[in-house]
């Protein structure tokens, strides 16, 4: 028998940024002492769109933009995902109604949140039973091909939220600057970066390598298994494992970045979805970002260590993995 639970993910796209950091995460549910990855077991993902306008955008325009965003994820060549628009509904995005729904909801109380995703999950298997996305109609929205000044792009934010819907957590591969009223994103190497680009831009419509690696790790196809590789190892401090360290793999030939976290008390990490060839590994603490955007605050994330580059290039084989990489860091 399935044990199904509603989970509100405070994982949306917000308008005010944290500092620069790096990594992608998959969403998971704790089962005893282990974590199961959230994912869909059956495709296509059937979704409905609420038949109400919001922020200057009609329900039909929202459906078109969401359809393009689903299509962008489905076009990832190393993953197998698909979706199907099932129709318009009078229901708002809310759990326990049996349907996956995307729609506008007026949330003036969440004046820094553009959108959010929640789930109904099987806590034994991690299967996503239902997922709902809302975009905050308190903000002004646009579906214009080139964007509109002072309006947030529906397709960009939908792409981010659909990443959550499929089981991806936040990436922090991005950089911001402080200015009056909050932070502005200077650049991001992932759609799943938790902070939105400024209103008026459409830069968030294009998946980056970290997004592609994350989705492919959850829903790998034959090409992924054949063409991509991985790096695994441990991050140690004083001979003990470091939990929550960022490990970033940089491909100097292509300039692409893919990252992961150490996710055990032993300091173990695995970074999958890497193109074959040499990579530079860098370890850094999550001390310049909002930890709760990535981890439950009850977890003991270690941020007391210095940035460290691995002393050797790590050559990733095609369709295989490099194991046993050990990187030692020292306290600040």
C-alpha positions as CSV (number, residue, x, y, z in Angstrom):
1,X,0.0,0.0,0.0
2,X,1.3,3.4,-0.9
3,X,1.9,6.0,1.8
4,X,1.0,9.3,0.2
5,X,1.8,12.6,1.7
6,X,1.4,16.2,0.6
7,X,4.6,18.2,0.5
8,X,4.8,21.9,0.0
9,X,8.1,22.7,-1.6
10,X,9.4,26.1,-0.7
11,X,11.3,25.8,-3.9
12,X,10.1,28.5,-6.3
13,X,11.6,31.3,-8.3
14,X,12.2,34.4,-6.1
15,X,12.9,37.9,-7.1
16,X,15.6,38.8,-4.6
17,X,18.8,36.9,-4.7
18,X,21.3,35.3,-2.3
19,X,25.0,35.3,-2.9
20,X,26.8,33.2,-5.5
21,X,27.2,29.5,-5.0
22,X,27.1,26.3,-7.1
23,X,25.4,22.9,-7.3
24,X,22.3,21.1,-8.5
25,X,20.1,18.9,-6.3
26,X,17.4,16.3,-6.9
27,X,14.4,16.5,-4.6
28,X,14.0,13.6,-2.2
29,X,11.9,12.2,0.6
30,X,13.4,10.7,3.8
31,X,12.4,7.0,4.4
32,X,14.0,5.8,7.6
33,X,17.7,6.4,7.2
34,X,17.7,6.8,3.4
35,X,16.5,9.3,0.9
36,X,14.4,8.3,-2.1
37,X,14.5,10.5,-5.2
38,X,11.2,12.2,-6.3
39,X,10.3,11.2,-9.8
40,X,7.4,10.3,-12.1
41,X,7.0,6.7,-12.9
42,X,4.4,7.1,-15.6
43,X,4.6,9.3,-18.7
44,X,3.3,11.5,-20.2
45,X,2.8,13.8,-17.3
46,X,-0.8,15.0,-17.8
47,X,-1.5,18.5,-16.6
48,X,-4.3,21.0,-16.5
49,X,-4.2,24.8,-16.6
50,X,-6.5,27.0,-14.5
51,X,-8.9,28.9,-16.7
52,X,-8.3,32.3,-15.1
53,X,-6.0,35.1,-16.2
54,X,-3.3,36.7,-14.0
55,X,-0.9,39.5,-14.1
56,X,-2.0,40.6,-17.6
57,X,-1.7,37.1,-19.1
58,X,-4.7,35.0,-20.2
59,X,-5.2,31.3,-19.3
60,X,-4.7,30.4,-23.0
61,X,-1.4,32.4,-23.1
62,X,-0.2,30.6,-19.9
63,X,-1.1,27.2,-21.5
64,X,0.9,28.0,-24.6
65,X,4.0,29.2,-22.6
66,X,3.8,26.2,-20.3
67,X,3.6,23.9,-23.3
68,X,6.7,25.4,-24.7
69,X,8.5,25.0,-21.4
70,X,7.5,21.3,-21.1
71,X,8.7,20.9,-24.7
72,X,12.1,22.4,-23.8
73,X,12.6,19.8,-21.0
74,X,11.3,17.0,-23.3
75,X,13.9,18.0,-25.9
76,X,16.8,17.1,-23.7
77,X,18.6,14.4,-25.8
78,X,19.9,12.4,-22.8
79,X,16.6,12.1,-20.9
80,X,13.2,10.5,-21.3
81,X,10.4,12.8,-20.2
82,X,7.1,13.8,-21.8
83,X,3.9,15.7,-21.0
84,X,0.4,16.1,-22.3
85,X,-2.0,19.1,-21.8
86,X,-5.2,17.6,-20.5
87,X,-7.4,20.7,-20.7
88,X,-8.5,23.8,-18.8
89,X,-10.0,23.5,-15.3
90,X,-11.8,25.7,-12.8
91,X,-9.6,24.4,-10.0
92,X,-6.8,26.4,-8.7
93,X,-3.4,24.7,-8.1
94,X,-4.1,22.8,-4.9
95,X,-3.1,19.3,-3.7
96,X,-5.4,16.4,-3.1
97,X,-7.7,17.1,-6.0
98,X,-6.2,14.3,-8.1
99,X,-4.9,16.5,-11.0
100,X,-1.7,18.3,-11.8
101,X,-2.5,21.9,-12.3
102,X,-0.7,25.1,-13.4
103,X,-2.3,28.4,-12.8
104,X,-2.2,32.0,-11.5
105,X,-2.8,32.6,-7.8
106,X,-2.9,36.0,-6.1
107,X,-0.4,35.9,-3.3
108,X,0.4,39.5,-2.2
109,X,1.7,38.0,1.0
110,X,4.6,36.4,-1.0
111,X,5.9,39.6,-2.5
112,X,9.3,38.0,-3.2
113,X,8.0,34.7,-4.7
114,X,7.2,34.6,-8.4
115,X,6.1,31.0,-8.4
116,X,6.2,27.8,-6.4
117,X,5.7,24.0,-6.8
118,X,4.2,21.4,-4.4
119,X,3.7,17.7,-4.5
120,X,1.7,14.7,-3.5
121,X,4.2,11.8,-3.2
122,X,4.5,8.2,-2.4
123,X,6.9,8.3,0.5
124,X,8.0,4.7,0.0
125,X,9.0,4.9,-3.6
126,X,9.4,8.6,-4.2
127,X,6.8,8.5,-7.0
128,X,5.2,11.9,-7.7
129,X,1.4,11.3,-7.7
130,X,0.4,14.9,-8.2
131,X,2.2,18.2,-8.6
132,X,0.9,21.8,-8.8
133,X,2.5,25.0,-9.9
134,X,1.3,28.5,-9.2
135,X,2.5,31.8,-10.6
136,X,2.0,34.8,-8.4
137,X,-0.5,37.1,-10.1
138,X,0.6,39.9,-7.8
139,X,3.4,40.4,-10.3
140,X,3.0,41.7,-13.9
141,X,3.6,38.9,-16.5
142,X,4.5,38.7,-20.2
143,X,4.5,36.1,-22.9
144,X,6.0,38.4,-25.6
145,X,8.5,36.8,-27.9
146,X,11.3,39.2,-26.8
147,X,10.0,40.0,-23.3
148,X,8.4,43.2,-22.0
149,X,9.9,45.9,-19.8
150,X,8.9,45.6,-16.2
151,X,7.1,42.3,-16.7
152,X,8.4,38.8,-15.8
153,X,8.5,36.2,-18.5
154,X,6.0,33.4,-18.0
155,X,7.9,30.8,-20.1
156,X,11.2,31.4,-18.1
157,X,9.5,31.0,-14.7
158,X,7.4,28.0,-15.9
159,X,10.6,26.3,-17.2
160,X,12.1,26.6,-13.7
161,X,9.0,25.4,-11.9
162,X,8.5,22.5,-14.3
163,X,12.1,21.5,-13.4
164,X,10.9,21.2,-9.8
165,X,7.7,19.4,-10.9
166,X,10.0,16.8,-12.5
167,X,12.1,16.3,-9.4
168,X,14.9,18.8,-9.6
169,X,16.0,21.0,-6.7
170,X,17.8,24.3,-6.9
171,X,21.1,24.9,-8.6
172,X,23.2,27.8,-7.3
173,X,25.4,28.2,-10.4
174,X,24.8,32.0,-10.7
175,X,26.0,35.3,-9.6
176,X,24.2,38.4,-8.3
177,X,24.9,41.9,-7.2
178,X,23.4,43.9,-4.3
179,X,21.4,47.0,-5.2
180,X,18.5,48.9,-3.8
181,X,15.6,46.6,-3.0
182,X,17.5,43.4,-3.2
183,X,19.8,41.6,-5.7
184,X,20.1,41.5,-9.4
185,X,21.2,38.4,-11.2
186,X,24.3,39.0,-13.3
187,X,24.5,35.6,-14.8
188,X,23.3,32.0,-14.2
189,X,24.6,28.7,-15.4
190,X,21.3,27.0,-14.7
191,X,17.6,27.6,-15.2
192,X,17.3,26.0,-11.7
193,X,19.1,28.9,-10.1
194,X,16.6,30.0,-7.4
195,X,16.7,33.7,-8.2
196,X,15.0,35.1,-11.3
197,X,16.5,37.4,-13.8
198,X,15.2,40.9,-13.7
199,X,11.8,41.7,-15.2
200,X,11.9,42.2,-18.9
201,X,14.4,39.5,-19.8
202,X,13.9,36.1,-21.4
203,X,17.3,34.7,-20.5
204,X,15.7,31.9,-18.4
205,X,14.2,30.2,-21.4
206,X,17.3,28.2,-22.3
207,X,18.5,25.1,-20.3
208,X,22.1,24.9,-19.3
209,X,24.4,22.0,-18.8
210,X,23.6,21.7,-15.1
211,X,19.9,21.5,-15.8
212,X,20.5,18.9,-18.5
213,X,22.7,16.8,-16.3
214,X,20.2,16.9,-13.4
215,X,17.2,15.9,-15.5
216,X,19.2,13.1,-17.2
217,X,20.3,11.7,-13.9
218,X,16.7,11.3,-12.8
219,X,15.4,10.0,-16.2
220,X,18.4,8.6,-18.1
221,X,18.0,7.2,-21.6
222,X,20.3,5.0,-23.6
223,X,22.3,7.9,-25.0
224,X,22.9,9.2,-21.5
225,X,24.2,5.8,-20.4
226,X,26.3,5.4,-23.5
227,X,27.7,8.9,-23.9
228,X,27.9,10.6,-20.5
229,X,30.1,9.8,-17.5
230,X,30.5,10.6,-13.9
231,X,32.9,11.4,-11.1
232,X,32.5,10.2,-7.5
233,X,34.5,10.5,-4.4
234,X,34.7,12.2,-1.0
235,X,35.5,15.5,0.6
236,X,37.3,15.2,3.9
237,X,38.4,17.7,6.6
238,X,40.8,16.4,9.2
239,X,40.1,12.9,7.9
240,X,36.3,13.2,8.5
241,X,33.6,13.6,5.9
242,X,32.2,17.0,5.0
243,X,28.4,17.1,4.5
244,X,26.9,19.7,2.1
245,X,30.1,20.8,0.3
246,X,29.8,22.0,-3.2
247,X,31.8,20.0,-5.8
248,X,31.9,21.6,-9.2
249,X,33.1,19.9,-12.4
250,X,34.4,22.3,-15.1
251,X,35.0,21.2,-18.6
252,X,37.9,23.5,-19.9
253,X,37.2,22.4,-23.5
254,X,33.6,23.4,-23.6
255,X,33.3,25.8,-20.7
256,X,30.4,23.8,-19.2
257,X,29.8,23.5,-15.5
258,X,28.0,20.6,-13.7
259,X,28.0,20.4,-9.9
260,X,26.9,18.3,-7.0
261,X,26.9,18.2,-3.2
262,X,28.4,15.8,-0.7
263,X,25.3,14.2,0.6
264,X,26.5,11.8,3.3
265,X,28.3,12.1,6.6
266,X,31.2,10.4,5.0
267,X,31.5,13.3,2.6
268,X,30.5,11.3,-0.5
269,X,29.6,13.0,-3.8
270,X,28.6,11.8,-7.3
271,X,28.4,14.2,-10.3
272,X,26.8,12.6,-13.3
273,X,25.9,13.7,-16.8
274,X,29.4,14.7,-17.7
275,X,30.7,14.8,-21.2
276,X,33.8,12.6,-21.7
277,X,37.2,14.4,-21.3
278,X,39.2,16.2,-18.6
279,X,37.5,18.2,-15.9
280,X,38.7,20.6,-13.2
281,X,37.2,19.9,-9.7
282,X,36.6,22.6,-7.2
283,X,35.1,22.3,-3.7
284,X,33.6,25.2,-1.9
285,X,31.4,25.8,1.2
286,X,27.8,26.9,1.0
287,X,28.6,30.0,3.0
288,X,27.6,32.6,0.5
289,X,24.1,31.4,-0.2
290,X,20.8,30.7,1.6
291,X,21.3,27.2,3.0
292,X,17.5,26.6,3.2
293,X,17.2,26.9,-0.6
294,X,19.2,23.7,-0.8
295,X,19.0,21.7,2.4
296,X,16.6,21.2,5.4
297,X,17.9,23.4,8.2
298,X,17.9,20.4,10.5
299,X,20.8,18.9,8.6
300,X,24.4,19.7,9.7
301,X,25.8,21.4,6.7
302,X,29.5,22.2,7.2
303,X,30.5,25.6,5.9
304,X,33.7,26.0,7.9
305,X,36.4,25.2,5.3
306,X,38.4,26.9,2.6
307,X,37.9,26.6,-1.2
308,X,40.0,23.9,-2.7
309,X,40.8,22.8,-6.3
310,X,41.6,19.1,-6.8
311,X,45.3,18.9,-7.7
312,X,44.8,16.8,-10.8
313,X,42.6,16.9,-13.9
314,X,40.0,14.2,-13.8
315,X,39.4,12.5,-17.1
316,X,35.8,11.2,-17.5
317,X,35.4,8.2,-19.7
318,X,32.6,7.9,-22.2
319,X,29.8,5.9,-20.6
320,X,31.8,5.2,-17.5
321,X,32.9,6.7,-14.2
322,X,35.9,7.8,-12.2
323,X,35.6,6.6,-8.6
324,X,37.6,7.2,-5.5
325,X,38.5,10.9,-6.0
326,X,39.4,12.3,-2.6
327,X,39.7,16.0,-1.9
328,X,40.9,17.2,1.5
329,X,40.0,20.7,2.7
330,X,41.1,22.7,5.7
331,X,39.1,24.8,8.2
332,X,39.0,28.6,7.6
